[in-house]
Amino acid sequence: MPKTWFITGASRGFGREWTVAALERGDSVAATARDTATLDDLAGRFGDALLPVRLDVTDRAAGTAAVRQAADRFGRLDVVVNNAGYGQFGMVEEISEDEARAQFETNVFGALWITQAALPVMRAQGSGHVLQISSIGGISAFPNIGIYNASKWALEGLSQALAQEVAGFGIRVTIVEPAGYSTDWGGASARHAAENPAYDAFRVQAAEQRARRQATPGDPAAARDALLQLVDAEEPPLRVFLGDGPLAIATRDYESRLATWREWEQFSVAAHGRRD
């Protein structure tokens, strides 16, 4: 059966690729963008199957209205993809209050507002799939993008709790964690904090580490079939990586965590206090 999608950040990158993939197979898509002119070519190709919606996801009222507009237009919402987001570069000491708040407003609260707006529709129809676009940076953390990591870790925690809360309504939640891809995440879409010279030497090291992690960036177009397979799965996973490399990073990170927790287990148990 054809599905109805609501995709944020659909003007470029993953959002545009997934919008095209859904439309080409006969699904309907409400695609949001700050500038809907970026979707004009798709509107010309796919006609009424596409509903372009101008939206800044940090505007909660506008997000609620956009979700309602999509549900009214198509009659239901099968898949919601919270894709809108951006990368904020800067060492933790360098990040301003405005930059920190703006990162969370988009990457966390934007996804929260759209999810909250969509859930009543999905509960009423007894089904739905919410895809939260996180990152390998939501599993691990890397220098010079600490506030971005923090936003994705917050999204992951929120989404894991959400999955348990809505399972009884027939709603599934999947946290999608891409590796480095050839999008403009680190280019035109990125924001950069004012640099503190004290970190200049380490900044070079951090850039070298990032280049090694993303030696061969993934092709966003290759993620089209992957996402379609994910939304068609009878039992979709709570978490899934996109791209080659994240599993090795996560494995090293979690093995290190487990080793440290085990090493300090007696300390932890002693801190519990007396047991009756």
TAMO-V682558 format. One record per residue. OMEGA is omega in whole degrees, -180 to 180 (999 if undefined). NEAR is the number of other ideal C-beta (glycine too) atoms within 12 Angstrom. Layout:
OMEGA/NEAR, OMEGA/NEAR
This chain:
177/12, -180/20, 174/33, -175/38, 168/47, -174/52, 176/53, -180/51, -172/40, -174/43, -176/34, 177/31, -179/39, -176/42, 179/45, 180/35, -178/38, 175/45, 179/46, -179/34, -180/36, -179/39, -177/36, 179/21, 173/24, 177/16, 176/34, -175/31, 164/47, -174/49, -178/48, 177/44, 174/34, 179/28, -176/18, 175/23, 178/14, -179/22, -176/33, -178/16, 179/18, 177/32, 178/23, -178/14, -167/16, 173/25, -174/13, 178/15, 180/28, 173/36, 176/37, -179/35, 176/41, -175/25, 164/41, -171/27, 178/44, 178/27, -174/24, -179/22, 179/16, 178/23, 178/36, 179/26, -180/22, 178/38, 179/41, 178/23, 180/24, -179/36, 179/31, -178/17, -173/24, 176/29, -180/16, 174/29, -180/41, -175/36, 173/44, -178/49, 177/50, -174/48, -176/49, 179/43, 178/43, 179/38, 176/36, 179/37, 178/34, 173/31, -176/30, -180/25, -175/20, -174/29, 177/31, 177/20, -180/12, 180/16, 180/30, -179/26, 180/19, 179/27, 179/36, 179/31, -179/28, -170/40, -178/44, -175/35, 177/28, 178/39, 179/43, -177/33, 180/32, 179/47, -180/40, 180/26, -176/35, -173/45, 178/30, 178/19, -179/34, 178/33, -179/21, -179/17, 176/21, -180/14, 177/27, -179/37, 177/41, 177/49, 179/49, -177/44, 180/49, -174/41, 167/44, 174/42, 172/42, 177/39, 178/33, 179/34, -174/26, -180/34, 177/28, 172/35, -175/42, -178/29, 173/40, 176/45, -179/32, -179/28, -179/39, 175/41, 177/28, 179/31, 180/43, 180/35, 177/21, -174/31, 178/35, 175/23, -180/19, -178/32, 180/27, -177/16, -172/18, -178/27, -179/22, 178/11, -178/24, -178/18, 179/33, 178/33, 175/40, 175/36, -178/38, -172/44, -178/35, 169/43, 176/37, 179/33, 180/34, 172/23, 178/35, 179/20, 179/37, -178/29, -174/17, -178/14, -173/26, 173/23, -173/28, 177/24, 174/29, -173/16, 173/20, -177/18, -180/12, -177/11, -173/24, -178/15, -179/15, 179/20, 177/25, 178/15, -180/17, 178/26, 178/21, 177/17, -179/21, 179/27, 178/16, 179/15, -175/29, -178/28, 178/15, -178/15, 178/26, 179/29, -179/22, -180/32, 180/20, 180/22, 180/36, -177/26, 180/21, -177/29, 177/38, 178/29, -179/18, -177/34, 178/36, -178/22, 178/18, 179/11, -179/11, -178/27, 173/22, 180/26, 176/28, 177/31, 167/31, 177/39, -178/31, 178/21, -176/26, -178/31, 179/21, 179/18, -179/29, -180/25, 178/17, -177/18, -176/22, 175/17, 177/16, 179/15, -179/17, -180/14, 180/13, 179/14, 179/15, 179/14, -177/12, -176/14, -180/14, 176/11, -177/12, -178/13, 180/13, -179/11, 178/10, -177/11, -178/8, 174/7, 179/6, 999/4
